[in-house]
Amino acid sequence: MREGSLEAPTRHPLDWMSEKFYDEEDLFKELERVYDICHGCRRCVNLCTAFPTLFDLVDESSTMEVDGVAKEDYWKVVDKCYLCDMCYMSKCPYVPPHEWNVDFPHLMLRAKAQKFKNGQTKLRDKLLSSTDALGKLASIPVVVQTVNAVNKNKTTRKLMDSSLGIHRERELPEYTSKTFRSNAKLATGIVETKGKRTPGKVAIFTTCYVNYNEPDIGNDLLKVLEHNEIPTVLLQKEACCGMPKLELGDLDSVERLMKINIPSMVELARSGYAIMTSVPSCTLMFKQELPLMFPDNEDVRAVADAMFDPFEYLSLRDRDGLLKKDFSRELGNIAYHVPCHLRVQNIGLKTKECLEKVPGTTVKSVERCSGHDGTWGVKTEYFADSMKIGRPVFRQMAESQPDFISSDCAIAARHIGQGMRAVDDETDVVRKHPITLLRIAYGL
C-alpha cells in the first residue's frame, strides 16, 4: 500500500445520471469510507471549515473514530463544503490514480445533489443560485434603485437576516440598469492576427456578475483587447454558466443551462475564436465541470478546449510576441488575491505575471481561500465562518499597505475589502479588478 501518490491527479467523470448516484445507502457507505481516510490523514485541516467540522465530530464521538459519528451528522460536513476543489488539487495524497480514489469535492457534490433531489434545499438557496433571473429583475430601471436601497438599509437587512437568512453585515454588490450586454461597445475593423499559441479573435462570455453588477469589468476587458488589436464579439445568446446551481446540487438545472450556452459557444469555438470569461468560476465551469458531467458531448469538449482565462490568454499572447507593452502609468503596490477557482485551473500566476510587466509595479500575491465562495459567505449561518477563513488573507493583503487590492474574483475582492475594514476601520481600500488595473496601466 503506497502512502500517497506521485502521479498527477486525474478526474473521473461525474456519473450523475446513474441510479447509484442517488442511492442513499451507497452514498452514506462512500461518505463513511472517505471520512475515515480523511480522519486518518488530516492534511486538509487548515483549508476550510468542512474538515475541522469532520474531525471535531470524530474526536467528540464515543469511539473517536468515524463509526462513532451519527449518520445524520454527516450532513454537517457536506453543508460546510463550498466546492472550491483545493483539497483535491493541492492537498489530498489519495486522489486518482491512487487506489483509494478519493474525490472529496465530487462526493460532497453527490451529497448535495441527493439533498436537492429529496427537497431538502432552502428556498433562499434556490433564489441566491438563480443569478441570471435575479439580475434580470433587479436591473429593471425602476426596480434597481429600490433593490440597492434595500440592500443598504439596516432595518431591511435585519429583516432579510431573520426571514431569508442573508446576513445583515454582509456587504452586497449593487445592481445596475446599464447592463454590460446592452451597452457594450465593440470595436470594428480590426484585422485578426493569429499567434502560435493563441487564436487571433475572442468571444466574450459576459457572466451574470459582470452583466448585472460590475459592467465596467467587461468594458475594461473590451478596451484591453481592442488596444491589443484583437477582434472581439459577444455571445449572441447567453445564460448563467451553471456554477451556482452546481454548488447547490441542482444538476438538472446545470444541464438545462448547458443546453442554452453550448450551441452558440461551440459555433464560435469551431470558427477559431478563443472564448473568455472574466470570472474564474465561470471559466472553470466550462473548462472542467461541464466536461466531467458530459464526457461524451463533443460540443462541450470543443468549448472547453477554446476556453481561456483573460490573463492566461494575454500571457500566451505575450509569448507569441503580440502583447502590447506601451504602458503609460505605473500601478505602484498591488496586493493580489489568487482565487481558488483560478488556482485549480493549473495555469500558474498569469495575472501576476502580466501586471508585473507594468513598470513601477510590484505585486504581492496571496494564495489562500478568501472564504466567500459565491453565495456561501452571504448566508447567515456561514457568515462568521467566511470571515474566519478569510482573516489570514485580510491580514496578508493589508501588510504591504497596497495602493490597490485586487482579485480575479470580484466577489472575493469585495469580501476581502470588507474583511480588511473589519480588522482596521481606518484601512483605505482601493479595490480594482486586474483587468481594470491593466486598462489603467495602458492609459485607456
N, C-alpha and C positions, 0 to 999 in steps of 0.2 A: 504494500500500500504506500503510494507516494504522498508525502506531505506537501500539498500544493502542486502547482503546475508551472512549467517553464514555457509552455506554448502560449501563443497569443490567444486571447479569449475569442470564442466563436459564439454565435447566437443561433439557437434553433428557432424555426418558425413558430408562431403562436397558434396552437391548434384550437382556436376559439370556436370553430364551427362543429366540433365533435360533441357527442353526448357526454363523454367522460369529463370534458372541461367543466361542465356544470354539475357533475356528480358530487354531492356534498360529502359523502363518506370518503370518496377518493381525495377530495380537496383537503379534508382535515388530516388524512393519513400523510399527505405530502407536506402540509404545514408542520406537522409534528416532526417529520424526518428532517426538514430544512432547519426548523427552530433548534433541533438538537445539535445539528452541525454548527450552527451559529453560536450556540451556547458554549460549545467546546472550543471555539476559536476566539471570538470576541474582538477581532481586529477592527470591526466597524463601529465600536462603541462611541467614537467621537464624531461620527458623520452626521447624525440626525437624532431625533428622539425615538424613532422606531426601535432601534437596537437597545438603548437603555431601558425602554419600556419592557422589552422581552426579557432582558437579563434581570431586571427587578422582579418580574413575575416568577422567574425561575428561582431566584435567590430567596424569595419570600414564601415559596411553596413548602409543603411538608417534607418533600423528598429532596429539595434543592436540585431537582432535575426537571426536564420538560414534562415527564409523565406526571408530575405533581401539579401542573398548571391546569386549571379548569378550561375545558374546550371553549366555553363562551368568552373567556378572556383572550383567546387568540385574536379576536377582532380588535382588541385594543392596540395591538401591534399593526394590524392592517390599516387602521384609521390614522396612525401616525406616519405612515409611508406616503410620500408625495411623488414617488416615481422619478426621482432625479437621475437614477441609474449609476450614481457614483460608486455604490458598493460593488456593483458588477464590474465596472470599468477600471476601478483604481485600487480596490482593497481585497476583494474576495479571492482566495487562492484555489477555490474549488469550483470555479465556473467551467463550463465545457471548453476544451475537450477532457477535463478531469472527469474521472468515472463517477464522482459524486453528483455531477451535473446540477450544480446549484445556480439557479437564476432567481434571486430573491425578488427583484422588481417585477418580473413577469408572474411570479407566484402571487405577489400582492395584487397585481392586476387581475389575475384569475379570481382571487377572493372578492375584490371589488365588483367584478362582473357578476359573480353569483349573488352578491348583496343587492346589486341593482336589479337583477332579474327577479329576485324574491320580493321586490317592492319595499326594500329597507332603506332607500335613499331619501334624504330630506328634500322637501320642495325647494328650500333655499339653495341647495347644491345643484339642483336641476336648473334653477334660474341663473345662478352665477356662471354655470358652464355654457349657457346659451349666449355666448358673447356677441354673435352676429345679430341675433334678434334684439338683445338689449341695446346694442349700438344703434340699430335702425330706429328703435323707438326713442332712445334718449337724445339722438341727434336731430330730431324734428325741431325746426327753428323755435317754435313757441315752448316746446317741452324742455329743451336743453337748459334754459335759464333756471327753470324750476328744479330740474334734477340736480344741477350743480349747487343751487342754493340749499336744497335739502341735504346734500352730502356734506355741507359745511356747517350746518346748523346744529348746535349742541343738543337742543331739545329733540329734534327729529332723529339725530344719531343715537340718542339714548333709547328712543322708541324702536329704531332699527335693530339695536343691540338686543333688546328684550323680546321683540317679536320675531325677528328674522335670524338673529344670531350673527349679525355683522358687527364686529367690534367697534365701539364708539370712538376709540382712539386711532383706528387705522385711517391714515390719510388716503383718500380715494382719488383716482385720476379724474380730471374734468373731461366732459364730453364737449364736442364741437359740432356746430351745424355746418361748418365748412369742411366737409369730409375730404380726405385726400383724393379718392377716386373721382369725385365730382369736380375737383378744382385742379387736378394735376396738369402741369404744362409740359408737354413732351416736345423735345427738340426735333426738328425735321432737317432733312438734307445731309445728315452725317453719313459718311461712307464707311461701311463695315471694314475693319481691319482684323483679320483672324490672327491669333497667336499660335505658337506651337503647343502651348498648354491650355489655351483659353479660346472659347468661341468669341467672335467679334461683335456679338449683339446680345442684348439682355432683355428678358421678360420679367417684369416685377409682379410677384405675388404680394399684394398690399399688406395683408394681415388685418384682423379686426382692430387691434390696438392702434396701429398707425392710422387706419382709416377713420376711426371714431374718436380717438383720444389725443394722439400726438401726430397730426398730419405733417408737421414740419420735418419729422424724421424722414418721411417719404419724399418730401420736396427737396431736402438736402441731398438725399441719395440720387435723385434725378440730376441735380446740379453737378455733383461729383462725377457722375457717369458722362454727362454732356461735356464737362470740361476735359475729360479724357477721351473725347470723340468716340463714344460708344453708343450706337443706335439703341434706343430703348422703347419698349412698348409695355402696356399693362395688359393683364389677362382680361379678355372680353367678359368672362363670367367667373365669379369667384364667391366662395362661401368660406366659413371658418375652416381652418386646416384640420380640426378634429381633436387636437391635443386636449382641450378641456373636457371633452366627452370621454376620451380615452382614460384620463385620470379619474373620471367618475365611475368608469366601468361600463359605460353605455356604448357597447361595441357595435350595436346595430346602427346607432346614430353616426358612429365613425364611418361605417360602410356607406351610409346614405350621403354623407358629406364627400367621401372619396369619389362617389359616382358623379357628383356635381363638378368637382375640381379637376379630376384627372383628364377627362376628354379634351378640354381646351388646353391644358398644360402639355399633354403628350404631343399635340399637334405642333406646338411651338418647339418642344424638345427635339422632335424629329426634323424640324426645319432649321436646326442648328443654333437655337437660342440657348444661352445659359439662363437658368431660372433662379431667381434670387428673392429671398425674403430678408427683412431687417430685424426679425425676431428669431432668436436661436431655437426656441421651442417649435416654431412652425417649420423651420428648416429641418430640424431633427425628425419631425413627424413624417415629412416626405422622404428624407434620406434613409430612415431606419424603421420607424414603427409601421408605416403602411406596407413596405416590402416584407416585413415579418408577419403581418396579418394576412397579406395576399401574395404569397411567394410565387404563385403560378400566373400572376397577372403581368403580362409583358408590358402593358402600358404603365403600370405602377413602377416597374423596374426602370423603364426608359426615363420617366420623370425623376426618379432618384438619381440616376446617372447624370442628369443635366442640372441637378440642384447644387447651388453654391451659397455659402455664407458670403456676404459682401466683401469682407476683408480677406477671405480665402481667395476669392476671385481677383481682387486688386493685387494681392501678393503674387499670385501666379502671373498676372498681367505685368508686374514688375520684372519677374524672371524672364518674361518674353521681351523685355525691353520696351514696353508700351505704356508704362505708367508715368504720367507727368509728375515732375517734382519741382515745379515752379512755385514753391510756397512763398507767400509774401508776409506771413505773420507767424511769429513764434507762439507756442502754446504754453510755455512755462512748465509747471509741475502738475502732472496728471496722476491722480490715484485711480487706477483702473481695476474694476472687478471682473473676473472671468466667470460667466455664468456656467452652472453645471451642465445645462443642455448644449452649451458650446464645447465644453471640455470633453464630453463623451463623443463628440464628432471626430476626435482624434486628428485634428488638423494643425495642432500646435497653437502658439500665441500669435496668430496672424494680425489681429487687431493691434497688439502692442508693437509688433514689428513695423507695421505701416505708420503708426503715429510717431514712432521714433525716427522715422526718416525726415520729419519736420525739424529744421534747425532750431536750436534753442528750446528743445522739448525733452523732458525726462518723464518716463512712465514707470510708476511703481505698480506692479500687478499683484493682486490678491486672489489666490486660487483657493477659495473656500466658499461653501454654500452660504448664501445670504439669509436663507431661512424663509423667504416669502413664498416662492413657488406658486405663481398664478393666483388662484383663489384661496389657497390653503391658509396663508397668513392673514387673510381678511376675516376669517371665521372666529367667532368669539372664543370657542374652546381651544383654538390653536394660536391665538394672537401672542400670548405670553411665551409660548414655545418658539414662535418665529423670531421674536425679539431676542430670546436667549441664544438661539442658534446663530443669529447674526451679530451678536455682541463682539466676538473677536474680529469680524470683518469691519464693523464700525470703528473699532479701535485702530486697526491697521490702516484703514483708509484715512483716518484723521492724523496719523503720526507724522506724515510728511508735510502737513499744512498745505494741502494742494490748492492750486488755482482752480482746478476743475476736478469733480468726481465723475466717473463715467463707467458705464457697463453696457454691453451689447444688449442686455435685457433691460428695457426701460423701466419695467415694473420693479426689478431688483434694485435699480439705481434710486428709484423713488423711495423704496423701503430703506435703503442704506442712508439716504439723506435724513429720513425721519429718525432712524436709529442714532445717527451722529448728533442730531439736535437733542435727542433724549438724554444722551450722555453728557453733553455740554450745550446748553441752550444759547450760548454765545457763538457757537460754531457758525461760520459763514459758509454755507454750502452752495456752490455753483454747479448745478447738475447739467451735463450735456451728453448727448449720445455720441459715441465715437464717430459716426458718420457726420454729425454736425460739427464736431471738432475738426474733421478733415476739410469740410467746407469752409470753415473759418480760416484754417491754415492756408487754403488756396486764395483767400481774399474774395470769395464769391458772395 
